[in-house]
Amino acid sequence: MKKVITFGEIMLRLSPSDNLRFSQASSFDIIYGGGESNVAVSLANFGIPVDFISCIPQNDIGDNAIMELRKRNVGTNHILREGDRLGIYFLETGAVSRGSKVIYDRSFSSFSKIKIRTINWRKIFSNSDWFHWTGITPAVSQNAYEVCLEAIKVADSMGVTISTDLNYRSKLWKYGKDSKKIMTELVSYSDIILGNEEDVEKHFGIKPKGIDVTKGSSLNPEAYVSVSKQLMKMFPKSKKIITTLRGSISASHNTWSGLLFDGSNAIYSPTHQITHIVDRVGGGDSFMAGLIYGLKTYPKDDQKALEFAAAASSLKHTIKGDANLVSVEEVIKILSGDSSGRVSR
């Protein structure tokens, strides 16, 4: 089986334990994660060969990040070891009506200084059939955007399937470029596009009709088909537009499902009730990984692929950390209707 390649920044995540606020914390839990590395870890758990491409400092913290990837069977041979620091983000986990909070410390990270023509993309894609990137990467810096574009163009020229998660991050688009112009250029090469209503509106100004997004995505999901049609018209290379539908009843209780539009038909996954969220960070990444696995494993059954993605992602919400550490067997168990959570002996 050919490899999946993901490209982005892995970071040091620092979080107060349990649901403490920053002002209450005397220590922080350490986790390594980032959008594209989370997808890579999840795919590796599903048995898909995957390489993660990034730029990480040559120091103990960088070594630890790479060890975390390697112990999850993610390929790291093409990671650049340059620069002085690993990006950091601080996470305060919310509960009930108090939402979570993220503070970034990513300026001047090794990844933000990555340069074009330092990665041999043709060699990397020679044994791969899928390339995944997210809207987080071009938001980090001008350099990261340029390398992302470089990778996308090579992947496109070699016939590699390209997927993106739109992932709008308002706290990152700070280096003076027009995010709509940049994302329009990058997304134009994508075969598979994943996003939610906020990502689509923030990047491209496209809004679903008849939906109050403050009440959650569970309200009238059929309206999102119009968004998918507009995106597909804007990006004619795209073959599938996927929307994650999250209903936020509280920070601890969400509904979760997905919509896939293939240009002609819209299909929906069942809605999952996630009543006691442990950690929702990485929910979209786990959905994307499940979708990639599903589309590669069931290439003629979009319904099955979408249902796998939604079920895998619902399980991620029960796992502490950025990455989804579940197996294919555990996802299939949920798909079979067994959500009892009984002890496996």
N, C-alpha and C positions, 0 to 999 in steps of 0.2 A: 504493500500500500504506500502511495506517495505521501509526502509530508505536508502538513499545514505549517505555514510560516506566519508568525505574528510579530509586529514591530511596535515598540513604544517604551515608555519609562516604567521601571519598577521602582517603588518607593519604600521607605521606612515608614510604617504606620505606628503612631504612638497614641494610645487610648487609655483613659482612666478605666479601672476595672469596674465591672458591673455597669451600673447606670449613673456613676458619679459625674458631677459637673467638673469642668476644668478647675474651678476655684476650690473644689473639695479634694483634688488629687494630690497625693504625696508621692505617687509612682505611676508609671505608665506601662501598659502591656505592649510588647513589641511584636509586630506582624509585618511581613513583607508582601506588598501587593501593588497592583496597578491594572488598568483596564485590559490591556493586551496580554500581560503575564497571567492574569486570572483566567482568560480564555485558554491560554496554553496549558495551564495546570489542569483545568477541567477536562480538556481534550485528552491529555495524557492519562488521566484517570479512566477515561472511556476506552483506552487502548489505541488511540489515534497517534501515530508518530508526529511529533511537533517540535519545531525549533522556535525559540524566542530570540529576537534580534534587538539589541539595545546598546547603550554606552554606559558603563558602570565604572566607578573609580577603583583604582588598584590600591585598596586598603582593606582593613578588617571588615568594615561594614559592607563594602562591596562584595567581599568574599562570602559573607554570610548570606547576602541576597542570592548569590549564585548557588550556594549550597542548598538553599531552600528550593530553588528551581530543580536542581539535579536530583534531590531526594524524591521529587514528584515525577521523575523521568522526563523532564523537559530538556530538550537539547540546548546547550549553551555555547557550543564551539565557535559561533560566529559573533559573540558579544564582544564589542570593543572595550578595552580596559584603559580608559583615559580620564583626565579631569581630576577634580579634588573632592567632590561630594556627591552623595546620593540624595535625591530629592526626598523631602519629608512631608507627611501630612498628619495633622492632629485630628482625631475624631472623638467627639463627645456624643455618645449614644443616647438617643431620646427614648422616651417611654410614654405611652398613653397619648395625651394631647401635646406633649413637649417633643418637638422634632429634633432630629440629630443635627449636629453642626460640624462643619469641616473647615479647618484653617490650613492653607497651603504654605509650605516653605520650600519652594522649588527653584527660586531664582538662582542662576549661576550653577545649577547642577551639571554633572557631567553630560547628561543626556541633552540638556538645553544647548550645549555647545557642540553637539555632533556636527560633522561636516560632510558635505557631498563628496563623492568619489573616494570615500574611505571604506566602503563596504562593497564587496563583490557580489552584487545582486544576481547576476547571471549564474554564477556558481551556486548560490543559495537556491535559486528557483529551478535549477536543473533537475532536481529530484523531488519537486513539489508540484501540487496541482491546486493549491489554495493559498491566498494571501489575505490576511485580516489586519485592518487598521481601524482606529477610532478617531472621532473628532477631538479627542483630548490631545493627541500628538501634535497636530499643527497649531494648537492653541498655546503650547508650551513656549515656543520661540520661533523666530524666523528660520533659524538653522534646522529645527526639527521639521518644520513645514517643508523646507527644500529637500531634505533627505526623504521624507515621506513621499513627496511627488516623484523623486528619482526612483524610488522603489516601485511605486505604482506604475510608472511608465514602462519599466522593464518587465514587470509582471504581465502587463497588458500585451506587450510585444511578444511574449512567450506563450500566450494563450492560457495563462493561469487564472482561475476563477478569483475574483476580487470581491471581498465583502467589507462593509463598514458598519459600525455602530455610530450614529451621528453624535451622540454624547456632547451636548452643549454645556460648557463650564464657564459661567460668566466671570468667575474669579481668575481665570487664566488668560483670557483674551486681552492682554495688557500691552503688547509691544507695538501697537499703532497701526496694525493692518486691518482691513475690512474682512471680517470673518465670513460674510456671505460670499464675497468674491473668491476667497481662498477655498472655502468648502465647496462652492459650485464647481470650481476647477477640479478638485480632488475627487468628488463624488461622481463626476461625469464618467469616470472609468469603472465604476462599481457595477457588478452583476447582481449583488445581493445587498439590500439596504435595510438596516434595522433602526428603529427610533421610536420615540413616543411623541405625543402632541406638543410638548414643550420644546423638544429638540427641533422639530420641523418648523415650528413658528419662529423660534429664535434665530435659526440659521437662514431660513428662506422666506419668512413672512407668510407662510401658508397656515391657515387656521381651519380647524374642523367646524362645520356649521351646526348650530343647535346644541353646543356642548358648553357647559360651565365647567372649565377645567379645575376650578377650586373645589368642586364636589367629587373629583376623582374620575378616572377613566371608565369606570363601570357604567356611567350614564350614557345610554344610547350608543353603544359601540359601532353600530352600523354606519354612523356618520363618518367614521374614520376611513371608509372606503373612498370617499371623495378626496381625502388627503392623499391616499395612495395613488389615485388616478392622476392627481396634479403632480406628484413627485415623479411618476413614471413618464409623464409628458415632458417634465423638465429634464429628466435623465433617461433618454431613450435606450441606452445600453442596458439598463437594469431589467432583470428578468423576474425578480420577486421583491416586493416591498412588504416588510414585516413590522407590525406595530405591537409593542407591549402595552397591555391595558391593565393599569394598576388603579384599584379603588382604595383610597386611603381612609379607612374608617377611623383609625388612630395610628399613632406611631408603632403600636404593638399589634395591630390587626389590619391586614390588607387583604383585598381580593386580587387575584393575579391570573391573567390569561393572555392569549395572543391572537392576532389577526394576520393572515397571509393573503396577499393579493398578487396574482400572477399575470395581470393584464386583462384577464377575462373573468376570472372567478375569485370570490373572496371566501376564505374558510376560517373558521374559528376553532380554537381549542376549548375544552371545558374550562370553567372557572374554578380556581383553587382558592379555598378559604384558608388563609394563613393567620391563625388566631393568636399565636404567641411567638412573635418574631424574635429570634435570637440576634440576628445581624442581617440587615438588608443591603449593606454595602456589597457590591458585586452581583446584585440580582440580575441586572441587564447583561453583564458579562457571562453569567452562568446560562442565561437564556440563549445568548449568541453561541456559546460552545455547544449547547444541546442542539441548536438549530444546525450548526455545521455538521455535527455527528449525524443528525437525522437525515440531512440532505445527501450526505455521502453514503449512508447506510441504506436509506430507502429512497433512491433517486427518482423513483416513479410514484412516490406516495407522499405528497406534500402534507396531507392531513396527519399521517403518522409522524412525520418529521416535526411538525408544529406541536403536536401533542407531547412528543418526547421533550422538546425544548421547554414547554411550560411546566411539565412535571419535574424535570431536572432542576429548573429554577425555583420552583416552590420548595424543593428540598434544601436548596442553598440557604434559604431564609432561616433554617434551623441550625446553621453551622457558624460558629464564631470565626471571624477572619474574612479576608477578601475573596478567597477562592472557594470553589465548590468541590468538596472532597468526597463525592459520592460515586458509586459504581454504576455501570449500566444495569446490573441486576437490581439495584435499589430503585432505580428509576422505573424499570419495568414492573416492579412490585406495586408502585404507586399507580401506574397505568392500568394494572389489573384490577384496581379497586381496593387494594389492601393498604389503607392508611391508618391501621390500628396502632402502629408503633410498638407492637409487642416485642419482647426480648427474643432475639435469634439465638437459639441454643444448639 
